[in-house]
């Protein structure tokens, strides 16, 4: 599980539900952006390889993955760096590393923090931490950064997912035994002692994601399995946290059953309030890669996005659901068609699953060719980890973050308007829309000299042709030269075009 403390609704998150391409226009939030966080990349240290998992405890962000070094913002590989073997911690406010620097002998694939913020548990492929035996799972004190002595469940293969509720740690992955007892890909241990618990849902294939309901009574399980406890439950299930028995999960029927041509697996799950959000990655052409939302009690499907391009990470903040993927075709959802490039970072309205106003981007510079692989949030920020080497076109490897700091991204600078005068006492002015990475709806004003002569609200998207606005200016003095400029604003950031001049007929 790529789990953070429960996100809260931010002021930006209550902006009107922006939706593409039809429906009422997006209204820019007061801070200058339309969703819970802006598209502006904040200063953050980097890693030298992939970040696979993130979790937050208070003001500390824990990151685990394949990296062995971290380095300063803006520095190339090999400069301004420090050793961190597969695990590191960062200050949420500054993006700078803390002194937490345990030494592991293998990669980290999952991290979870306890609800009280006192403990952080990691899972992966390692078998030793700071020279002490720790077979693929370990616990640290958040306050001291020390490995917890005497807490050492022994897992025989990769721990890829973690969740903590009350006094229980739930783990999922590719393992078959815990403390030398049969536990197929799902198990639970005591938070206080590490002792193996009776909980045993018994999955027949790998588990990639775990998440708990808000009341802690149910655990959502995602992966590539077909059965739990011998009963059919494909890819997604809702399980009792005490008995391990599966509840009905009607939303799972939205995920296609495994065939030779399509294997769609749940890669991440997030819960916020009464809703659970599920990310899928499919192997095979056209195999389901989307995001769905379900009721966290009944398991009923609420909405489903069917964008193509494997989704690896999902995080809900307020009324928005952020996803990390290599989305390349969202035409099934009324969004961008194929051949418009890779859109690695997107946001949906949590209310109805429509694409919203947030378009930062990364590359996919690592082995997975996905880009973002993990998210975490403290409620007013979004941390993203993955195998990328660039964010918003600027070098930044492995780790980045976005916040709700007022300002947001600036709209593109509008081009000078095109002006002509083919009729006496009149001019005609045209100008195109521009794109803003964290707003869809922008306000355009046309000025003749210092006088505003018109104002319009227009929606624009990076994957569509600009909307052209035409204005006829009448009652002008014949022979008079007049100049025009276009101003665009997202409610906080304003850009002005160069002027264009014409002589009135």
N, C-alpha and C positions, 0 to 999 in steps of 0.2 A: 504494500500500500504506500502510495506517495501522499502521506497524510500530514496535514497541519492542524493546528488548533482550529476550532469552529470559526468559520468566517462570519463577520457581521456585515450588516448592510451599511454601506457608506453613503455619504451625501450624493456622490456621483452616481451611485447605483440606482437611485430613484429617478434618474432621467427617463424621459418617455421611451417606451420600448421601440427601438429603432428597427425598421424592418425593410428587407429588400425583397424584390425591387418595388413592390406595390405597398399600399397602406399609407397611413399618415406619415408625414416627414419626421425624420429624427430631429429632436430638439437638443441642441448642445447643452450639456450640463453646465452649471454655474462655473466650475473650475476651468472650462474651455474644452472639455471632451465629453463624449456621449455615453460611455460605459463606466464601469467601476474604477478602472485605471486608465491612464493615458498610454499612448503608443511610444512615448519618449523613453529611451533606454537610460536607466540611471547608472551611475558609476559603480562598478562591481569588480572585484578580483576575478581572475580567470583560472581555468584548469588546463592541463596539458593533454587531456583525453576526456572521454565521455563522462558526464554526470548521469547516473541511472536513477537516483532516488533523492528526494528532498523531504524534510520535515522541519517544523518550527516549534520551538518551546520558548515562549516569552519573546525576548529580544534576540534570540539566537537561532540561526538557520543552520541545520545540519545537512551536509551534502555527501553522498557516497557514489562510487562508480569505479571506473577503470583508470582514473588519473593517479599519478604518483607525485605530481608537483602542482603548486598553484603559483600564479604570478600577478603582478600589479596590472591595473587597468592600462590599456594602451601599449603594453610591452609585448614584443614578439617572443616567440618560444625561446627559452634559454636566457632571458634577461629579466632581472628583478623578480626572481622566483624563489620559492622555498619548498622544502619537502613536505608532502602530505600524502601518505600511502593509502589511497583508496577511500579516505574519510577525512573530512575537514568541517570546520564550523566558522560561520561568518556573522558579523554584526548586522542585524536587520536594518538599522538606520543608515549605515555607511557603506555596506558591502565589503568592508575590510575583514580579514581573517582574525579569529581569536587565537589564543595560545594552544587550544585543543589540538593535539597532534599525535594520536595513538598510532602505533605501527602495526599494520595488518600484513598478512602474507598472501592475501587474495582479494579479489574485487568484492564490492558491496553492491547489492541489488535491491535492497529494501531498507527503509527506516521508518520508525514510528516513535512518537513521543507520548508519554502518559498524559491523561487528561489534567492532572495536577501540575504538569510541567516539570516534574522532578527527575524523570528518567527518560533516557533515549535508548531504544533497542535497535540493533542493526542486524541484517541478515545478508547472506551472500555465499561466496565460495571459500572464504578463508577458514583456516583451521588453527590459527594462533593470533593473539592480540597482545602486543607488548611482551612477547615471549611466553605468554600463558596459553594453555590449551583452550580454545574456544571453537567448537565445531559448528561453524556456519551460522551461529547466532551469539550475540553478546549484548551486555547491558552496561551503560555508563550513567554516572550521576551527572545531571545537567549542571548543578552548582559547582562541583569540583573538577569535572572532566575525567574522573578516575573510573577505571574499569571496576565493576562491582564484583568483589570477591565472593566465591561460593555460588555464584549464579552462572551455571554452565550446562544447560541442556545440550545433549549431543545429537546432532542431526546428520544423517548420512549423505545428504546431497543438498543442492542449492535451495536456500530460502529466498524466494522471490517476492514475497508479500508479507506484510505485517499489519496488525491492528491491535490496539490496546483498549480494553474496557474494564473499568473497576480494578479488580485484582487479577485479571486474566490477560495473557498475551496470546493472540491467535496468529498462527503462521501458516503460510501456504508456499508451494513451490513444486520442485521435482523430486522430493525425497520420498523414501518408502519406510524409513524407521526413525524413531526419536527415542533416545535412551534405550536403544536396542529392542524397542517394541514396535510392532507394526502400526504405522500411521501413513496411509497413502496420500501424500500431497497436501494434507490438512491435519493440523494438530493444535493443541492449546497447552500452555504451561503457566504456572503460577507466576505472577509478577513479583511476588515477594521472595520466593525460593527457587523458582525455575523448575519445580517439580512437574512432571507430565500429568495432564488432566485426562479424565475419561472421554472428553469430547472427541468424536471420530467420524466425520462425515464421509470419509473414504472415497475420494475422487479417483476416477479411472484414468485421468490424464492431467497434465500440468495445470497448476493454479498460478495466475499472474497478478491477481488483484484481490484485496480484501478491504472491506469498509463496514463500519458499524452504523446501525440506526441511531437516531438522536437519543433514544431512550435506552440504548445498550441492550435491547432484548433480541436483536436480530443481527446477523452478520451476512453481508452480501459477498458472494464468492464469484469470481470471474476467472475464466481461463479457456482451455481447449477441451475440457472434459465432456463426456456424453452421459455419465451416470454418477450419482452420489448414493452411497449405501446400496448399490445395485439397482436403483431406480432411475428412470430417464430424467435427466436434467442437463440440458445442453448449454454450455458456455456461460450461463448466468443462473445463479440460484440465490434464494433467501433462506437462511438456515437459523434454527433456534440456537442461541448462544450457550444453552445449558445441555440440551440433549443431542444436538447435532442433526436433528431431523429437519428435513426441508419443508418449508411452507410453499403453497402455490405461488408461482411467479409468472403470471400471464405474459408480461412484457418479454420474457425470454423467447416467445414464439416469433418475435420480430427478427430474430437472428437466424439466418438460414442454417439448416442442418448440414453437417459436414458431408462433402462428396469428394470425388477424385478431382473435381475442377475448382472447388471452393472450400476453404477452411477459414471461417471467420471466428476469431478468438477475442474474448474480452481482455483488454490490456490494462484498463484503469477504471476505478469506480470512485465517485465522490457523493457524499450525502450532505444536503443542507436542508434543515427543517424536515418537512414531510415529503421531500422529493429525493430520489436517487438518480444520479446521472452516470451513464455507462458508455465507455469508449471501446470501439472495436477496430481490429486490424484484420483484413482478409488477405489470404494468399490466393492468387488466381485472378484472371482478368474480369473486372466488374464485380468481384466478390465484396460483400458488405464491409465497409470501412467506417461506418458512421457513428453518430452519437444518438442515444435515446434517453428519454426521461420517463421515470415510472413513479407511481405512488409508493412511498417507502413502507406502507402498512399492507395494502392490498396487492401490491406488485403489478397493478394495472398500468398498461402503457399510456403515457400522457402525450408524448410526441416523439417523432423520430426524424433525424436528419440522415440523408443518404448520399452525402458527398463521397466521392471516390478519393482514395489516398489514405493509407493506414493511420489511424488515430491512436497515439500512444499515451497521451496525458489529457486529463480533464479536471477542471477546478471550478467550483461554483462560488461566486462572490455576489451577494445580494440577488438582484434579478438578472444576473448574467452568468453564462457558462463558457469558460475559456477552454480552448482545445489546442493541443500541439499535435501536428500531423504533417503529412506531405500532401495535403489536399490539392488536387489538380483539376477537379471537375465537380462543381456543385450545381450543375444545371438542373439536376433532379429536384433541387430545393429552391429553384428560382434565382440561384446565384450565378457565379462565374462559370462559363463553359470551359471545356478542355482547351489546351493550347494557349492558356493565358499565364503559364508559369506555375511555380509551386507557391502555395500560400500556407506557410508553416505555422502561422499563428492566426487564430480566428476567434470570434466570440459569437455566441448565440443568445437570443433572449431566452431566459429560463421559463418564460411564460408560454411560449409557443414554438420555440425551436427555430425561429427565423434568424438569419445572419444579421449581425449588428455592427455598430460603428467602431471597429478596432482592427487596424491592418498594419501592425509592425510586421517584420519578417526576419527570418534567419536563413542561412544556407543549410545544406545538409552535408557537411564536410567530412563526416566520419563513415564508419563501416555500415551503419544501418540505412543510410540514405534517407532518413526521416527528418532529422533535425532535433526538435524538442522531444524529450523522453519523460520528463517529470516536472510536476508543478507543486508549489506550496504557497500558502497565503496566510497572513496573519489578520486578514480582513480589510486592510487598506493598501495592500501591495500584492504583487504576483511575481514569485520567483520561478524561473524556468531553467531547467538543466537539460543537457542533451549532448549530441555529438556535432553541434554546429561550430563553425569557426568565425562566423560573421553575424552581427545583429544590425538590422537597418542599414546594411551596406558598409558597416565599419567593423574592422577586426575585433572580435570578442569571442573567446573560445570557451565552450563548455557550460557557462553559467551567466545568467543575466537577470535583471529584475526591472519591474515596472511599478510605479506608485500612483497614488491619487493626488500628488502634489499639484497645486493649481498651475495652470498654464497649458499643458498638453502640447501636441504637435501643431505647428503652424500650417495653415493652408498653403498650397502651392501659390507662387506669385502669378497673378493673372497677366495674360498677355495684353499688350496695348490693344484697345478696341479697333475694329475696322470701321472707318467712317467714310461717308460719301454724301454728296449733295447733288441730286439729279433733278430736283424740283425747286422752284423759287420759294425762298424763305423757309426751307426745310432741310434737315439733314437726316440720314439714317445711320444708326450706330448698331454694330453687332459685337458680341463677345461670347467666348465659350466658358463653361464651368471649369473649375480646377478640382483637385483631389486633396482631401485632408485625411491623414492616416488614422485619426480617431474621431472623426465626425463624418456623417453622410450629408446632412442638411447644412448648407451654408447660406449666408445672406450677402447679396451682391448689391452694391450701390453704384450708380453712374453719376459722375460729376461733370458738368459743363463749367470749366474754370473752377471757381470755388462753390458753385451752386449745385446741390443735389437735385437731379431731375428725375430720378426713378430708383426704386428699390424692389428686389425680388428675392424669394427664397427658392433655391434649387437643390435637388438631390444629385449627387454624382458618385461614381464608383470607379475604381482603378481599371476595371475590366470592360467598361462600356465607353462608347464614344461620348465626348463632351456634349452637353446640352448647349445649344446656341440660343442666346436671347437677342431679340431685335427690338430696337426702340426708335420711334420716329419723333424727332424734335421739331416742333413747328413754331411759327411766329418769330423767326429770326430775321435779322437785318441783312438784306442782300449785300453781298460784297464783304461782309464781315468775316474775319478769320476766327474760328472758335476751336477750342481744344477740349478733349474729353479724356477722363481717366476712370478706371474701374477699381472699386474697393471691394474686398471680400473679407468677411469676418466669421469666426466660429463662435462668437459671443465673448471672446477674450483676446484672441490673437487676430491681428488685422494686417492685411497685405494690400499694397496699392500698385497698380500697373504704371507703366510709362504712359505719357500722354500721346494722343494722336490728334493732329490738327487738320482742319478742312476749311476751305473758303466757301461761304454760303452763296448759292446762286441768287 
